[in-house]
């Protein structure tokens, strides 16, 4: 049968499409091979480093670096302390300056790093500054000869602290700074190119481990995941013995993730644009409470850089809080939590941390919130006083703050116990014992 011109054209495009599919499959195969090879090389590096550390004589101290970028995200003090007092480890802080911070702070970056140093040294930490002011770039971490490196924030560490290069000389570990309630993979939680390079990831909960496992196939991992709780929660054991019985602080802790007109955020939590001014005005009318304004550390910068508010208006807002109470921006806030009578917040991690105090939490939930939570936290969320608008907010303020009522307290305490976030060994003990096991040091029963 003779082939018509139209059939020839169709055959030509069919062959062209098949060729395109073949090329795509070839590229995909090459990409998969690159990932596999990268993982294999990283694992080989880690195996070599483990052998090196295990050959150390018992008298040699294992150096553990904590690379930090923001004091507000410092959640590993209990781990630092337990390592410092052990005979096997020598922890130290590496102060890093992300490129975004250098651009934002400009010439004030030196002052920012100096304040960070004072903060960590005040907690009993030894610090080094991983930043060369002349070049505006961080030093290679290998210059400090760490055996183990803990990173604080995957969004800021991969390129600037050169994680791939660090895997050649140290065991890279990660503890999420946020104790997240999110029940699905979101970009701010999972950073595959960072996390698949880690030797060990210490996840606070099964929910966060599930999110990572869903986003990053196991064949791409270079290390393993350990469910260890969160070192931040260890601080509640310490703070309970110091907490005052007269609890008068009321904390307002707004998140920064208000909706933007020109882009979609990974999550949208913040109701600040709906009620931030109203809460300040309420606080000004109620001086009987010791008010603490504890914004997310990014809120100020986000309001200014997105031009949502003018810088002068943001400054005035923060100044008004400073006149009637305290503006708290540092990371050591557990004692403050333990001395408070209530929290008003839309921050995700505080929803898991603050309930450890047993005090009521007023949860600000905007209609446009995009924050899918894991089912394991349903009972905990139900024990909060959830408000969706100003009328509900003022009603909750009247009941919880002014009348001091807390009808959901028993449910909240029960939910915390069922989650198992506190109990048995501390998170710091679990992590240190795992490090001792990996390094071939004897694990002392506690």
C-alpha positions in Angstrom: 0.0 0.0 0.0 1.4 3.4 -1.0 2.2 5.8 1.9 0.5 9.2 1.5 2.3 12.4 2.2 0.2 13.0 5.4 1.1 9.5 6.7 4.8 10.2 6.1 4.5 13.4 8.1 2.8 11.6 11.0 5.5 8.9 10.9 8.2 11.6 11.0 6.7 13.3 14.1 6.1 9.9 15.8 9.8 9.0 15.4 10.7 12.5 16.6 8.7 12.1 19.7 10.1 8.6 20.4 13.6 10.1 20.0 12.7 12.8 22.5 11.4 10.3 25.0 14.5 8.2 24.6 16.7 11.3 25.3 14.6 12.2 28.3 14.8 8.7 29.7 18.6 8.7 29.1 18.9 12.0 31.0 16.7 10.7 33.8 18.8 7.6 34.1 22.0 9.7 34.1 20.5 11.9 36.9 19.6 8.9 39.0 23.1 7.5 38.5 24.6 10.8 39.6 22.5 10.8 42.8 23.4 7.2 43.5 27.1 7.9 42.9 27.0 11.0 45.1 25.3 9.0 47.9 27.9 6.2 47.5 30.8 8.6 47.7 29.3 10.4 50.7 28.7 7.1 52.5 32.3 6.0 51.7 33.6 9.3 53.2 31.5 8.8 56.3 32.7 5.2 56.8 36.3 6.4 56.5 35.7 9.2 59.1 34.0 6.7 61.5 37.1 4.4 61.2 39.3 7.4 61.9 37.4 8.5 65.0 37.3 4.9 66.4 41.1 4.7 66.1 41.5 7.7 68.4 42.9 6.8 71.8 40.4 7.0 74.7 42.1 10.1 76.0 41.6 12.1 72.7 38.5 14.4 72.8 36.1 14.3 69.8 35.4 17.8 68.6 31.8 18.7 67.9 30.9 21.9 66.0 27.5 23.6 66.1 27.2 25.9 63.0 24.6 28.6 63.9 23.2 31.5 62.1 20.4 32.9 64.4 20.3 33.0 68.1 16.5 32.7 68.0 16.9 29.3 66.4 19.4 28.0 69.0 17.5 24.9 70.4 20.4 22.6 71.3 21.7 24.1 74.6 20.9 20.9 76.6 22.9 18.8 74.1 25.8 21.3 74.2 25.9 21.2 78.0 25.8 17.4 78.2 28.6 17.1 75.6 30.7 19.7 77.4 30.5 17.8 80.7 31.3 14.4 79.1 34.8 13.0 78.9 34.5 12.1 75.2 33.4 15.4 73.5 34.5 19.0 73.1 31.6 21.1 71.7 32.0 24.6 70.3 29.9 27.2 68.4 30.7 28.3 64.9 29.1 31.7 64.2 28.1 31.9 60.6 26.8 34.8 58.6 24.4 33.8 55.8 24.7 35.9 52.5 21.1 37.2 53.1 22.2 38.5 56.5 25.3 40.2 55.0 23.1 41.9 52.5 20.5 42.9 55.1 22.8 44.1 57.9 25.5 45.5 55.6 28.3 47.1 57.7 26.4 46.2 60.8 27.1 42.5 60.3 30.1 42.8 62.7 27.8 44.1 65.4 25.3 41.3 64.8 28.0 38.6 65.1 29.4 40.3 68.2 26.0 40.2 69.8 25.6 36.6 68.9 29.0 35.8 70.5 28.0 37.5 73.7 24.7 35.6 73.7 26.4 32.2 73.3 29.2 32.9 75.7 26.6 34.0 78.3 25.2 30.4 78.0 28.7 29.0 78.7 29.6 28.2 75.1 32.9 28.5 73.4 32.6 30.5 70.1 34.6 31.0 66.9 33.5 33.3 64.1 33.3 31.6 60.8 33.3 34.7 58.7 36.1 36.6 56.9 35.1 40.3 56.7 37.5 41.1 54.0 36.1 38.6 51.5 32.5 38.5 52.9 32.6 34.7 52.9 32.8 32.0 55.5 35.9 30.0 56.2 35.9 26.3 55.3 34.8 24.3 58.4 37.7 22.0 58.0 40.0 24.8 59.4 38.5 24.1 62.8 39.2 20.3 62.5 35.8 19.1 63.8 35.0 15.4 63.9 31.2 16.0 64.0 29.3 19.0 62.7 25.7 19.9 63.6 23.9 22.3 61.3 21.1 24.6 62.4 19.3 25.7 59.3 19.4 23.8 56.0 18.2 26.8 54.0 21.3 28.7 54.9 24.0 26.1 55.2 24.3 24.1 52.0 26.3 26.4 49.8 27.5 29.0 52.3 29.0 26.5 54.8 29.8 24.1 52.0 28.1 20.9 53.3 29.4 18.7 50.4 33.0 19.7 51.2 32.5 19.2 55.0 31.2 15.6 54.4 34.8 14.7 53.4 36.2 15.5 56.8 33.4 15.4 59.4 30.2 13.5 60.3 27.5 16.0 59.4 24.4 15.9 61.5 21.1 17.9 61.7 18.5 18.6 64.3 15.5 20.6 63.0 15.3 23.8 64.9 11.5 23.7 64.7 9.4 21.1 66.4 6.9 21.0 63.5 3.3 19.8 63.6 3.1 19.7 59.8 1.7 16.5 58.4 3.0 16.6 54.8 6.1 17.5 52.9 6.6 21.2 52.6 9.7 22.9 51.1 10.6 24.7 54.4 10.8 21.3 56.2 12.5 19.2 53.6 15.6 20.3 51.7 16.7 17.1 49.9 20.1 18.3 48.7 21.0 19.2 52.3 19.4 16.4 54.2 20.4 13.6 52.0 24.0 14.6 52.6 23.6 14.2 56.4 25.3 11.3 58.3 22.5 11.4 60.8 19.3 13.4 61.2 17.8 13.5 64.7 14.1 14.0 64.2 11.9 15.2 67.1 8.8 13.2 66.2 7.7 10.4 63.9 5.6 13.0 62.0 8.7 14.9 60.9 10.5 11.7 60.0 7.6 10.7 57.9 7.6 14.0 56.0 11.3 13.6 55.2 10.9 9.9 54.2 8.0 10.8 51.9 10.0 13.6 50.2 13.4 11.9 49.8 13.5 8.2 48.7 15.6 6.1 50.9 18.0 5.1 48.1 19.1 8.8 48.1 20.0 8.9 51.8 23.6 9.1 52.8 22.9 8.3 56.5 20.0 7.5 58.8 17.2 9.0 60.9 16.9 8.7 64.6 13.8 9.7 66.6 15.3 11.5 69.5 12.8 14.0 70.8 13.9 17.7 70.8 16.7 19.1 72.9 14.7 22.3 73.4 12.1 20.4 75.4 14.9 19.2 77.8 15.0 22.7 79.1 11.6 22.4 80.6 13.0 19.9 83.1 15.6 22.5 84.2 13.2 25.5 84.1 10.5 23.8 86.2 12.7 23.9 89.3 13.4 27.6 88.7 10.0 28.8 87.7 8.2 31.4 89.8 4.8 30.5 91.3 3.5 33.9 90.5 2.9 33.7 86.7 2.1 37.1 85.3 3.7 37.2 81.8 1.4 37.2 78.8 3.3 36.4 75.6 2.3 37.5 72.1 4.3 35.6 69.5 3.4 36.4 65.9 4.8 34.4 62.9 6.1 36.1 59.8 4.3 34.1 57.1 1.5 36.5 56.3 0.2 36.1 52.7 1.9 37.9 49.8 0.3 39.2 46.7 3.1 38.2 44.3 4.1 34.7 45.5 2.9 31.7 47.4 4.6 30.8 50.6 5.5 27.2 51.5 3.2 27.7 54.5 0.9 30.5 55.6 0.5 30.8 59.4 0.6 34.5 60.3 -2.5 36.4 61.2 -0.4 39.5 62.0 -1.9 41.8 59.4 -5.4 41.0 60.7 -4.8 41.4 64.4 -1.3 42.6 65.2 -2.3 46.2 65.9 -5.5 45.2 67.8 -3.5 43.0 70.1 -1.0 45.8 70.8 -3.9 48.2 71.5 -5.5 45.6 73.9 -2.1 45.2 75.7 -1.9 49.0 76.1 -5.3 49.0 77.7 -4.3 46.2 80.2 -1.2 47.2 82.1 -2.1 44.7 84.8 -0.3 42.0 82.8 3.4 41.8 82.2 3.4 41.8 78.4 6.1 40.1 76.3 6.3 40.7 72.6 8.1 37.7 71.1 7.9 38.0 67.3 9.4 35.5 64.9 13.0 36.8 64.3 12.2 37.2 60.6 9.0 39.3 61.1 10.7 42.7 61.2 12.7 42.0 58.1 9.7 40.5 56.3 7.5 43.4 56.9 10.2 45.8 55.6 11.6 43.9 52.7 8.2 43.0 51.3 7.2 46.7 51.7 4.1 45.5 53.6 4.8 48.2 56.2 7.2 51.2 56.0 10.3 50.7 58.1 9.2 53.7 60.2 5.9 52.1 61.0 7.6 48.8 62.0 10.0 50.6 64.3 7.1 52.5 65.9 5.2 49.3 66.4 8.1 47.6 68.1 8.8 50.7 70.2 5.2 50.7 71.5 5.7 47.2 72.7 8.9 48.1 74.4 7.2 51.0 76.3 4.6 48.7 77.9 6.5 45.5 78.2 9.4 43.4 76.9 10.5 42.7 73.4 12.2 39.3 73.4 14.1 38.1 70.3 16.7 35.7 71.7 16.5 31.9 71.6 16.7 31.1 75.4 13.0 31.6 76.2 12.0 28.5 78.2 12.3 30.2 81.6 10.1 33.0 80.2 7.6 30.4 79.1 7.6 28.8 82.5 6.9 32.1 84.2 3.9 33.0 81.9 0.2 32.8 82.5 -0.7 32.4 78.8 0.5 32.7 75.2 -1.1 34.3 72.2 0.4 32.9 69.0 0.2 31.7 65.4 3.7 30.3 65.4 4.0 26.6 64.4 6.7 25.4 66.7 5.4 27.1 69.8 2.2 25.1 69.4 4.3 22.0 70.5 6.6 23.8 72.9 4.5 26.0 75.0 1.9 23.3 76.1 4.8 21.8 78.1 4.2 24.6 80.6 0.6 23.5 81.3 -0.6 27.0 80.7 -3.3 28.1 78.2 -2.6 28.9 74.6 -4.7 31.2 72.5 -4.3 30.0 68.9 -4.7 32.7 66.2 -5.9 30.9 63.0 -6.6 33.1 59.9 -9.1 31.8 57.3 -6.3 31.7 54.7 -4.0 29.6 56.9 -2.1 26.9 54.9 -0.7 24.6 57.6 -1.7 21.0 57.3 -1.1 19.3 60.6 -0.3 15.6 61.3 -3.2 13.6 62.9 -1.0 12.8 65.9 -1.4 16.4 67.1 -5.2 16.6 66.7 -5.8 16.2 70.5 -3.2 18.8 71.3 -4.6 21.3 68.9 -8.1 20.8 70.2 -6.9 21.7 73.7 -6.1 25.3 72.6 -8.4 28.3 72.5 -8.7 28.7 68.8 -9.8 32.0 67.4 -10.6 32.9 63.8 -11.6 36.6 64.0 -11.4 39.6 66.3 -14.7 38.9 68.1 -13.5 35.4 69.1 -10.1 36.8 70.0 -11.6 39.3 72.5 -13.9 36.7 74.0 -10.9 34.4 74.5 -8.9 37.3 76.1 -11.7 38.0 78.5 -12.1 34.4 79.6 -8.4 33.3 79.7 -6.6 36.5 80.6 -9.1 38.6 82.5 -11.1 35.9 84.3 -8.2 33.4 84.5 -10.3 30.5 83.3 -8.8 27.4 81.6 -11.5 24.7 81.1 -9.3 22.8 78.6 -6.3 22.4 80.9 -6.9 18.7 81.8 -7.3 17.9 78.1 -4.1 19.7 77.2 -2.0 18.0 79.9 -3.4 14.6 78.8 -2.5 15.4 75.1 1.1 16.3 76.0 1.5 13.0 77.9 0.1 10.9 75.1 2.4 12.5 72.6 5.4 11.3 74.7 7.5 14.4 73.9 8.8 14.4 77.5 9.6 11.3 79.5 12.3 8.8 80.3 15.7 10.0 78.9 16.2 13.5 77.7 16.7 14.2 74.0 20.3 15.3 74.7 21.0 12.0 76.5 19.6 10.0 73.5 21.7 12.0 71.0 24.9 11.8 73.0 24.5 8.0 73.5 24.1 7.6 69.7 27.2 9.6 69.1 29.2 7.6 71.6 28.0 4.4 69.9 29.0 5.6 66.5 32.4 6.8 67.8 33.2 3.6 69.6 33.1 5.2 73.1 31.4 3.4 76.0 27.9 4.4 76.7 27.3 5.2 80.4 23.9 4.2 81.6 21.9 7.1 83.0 
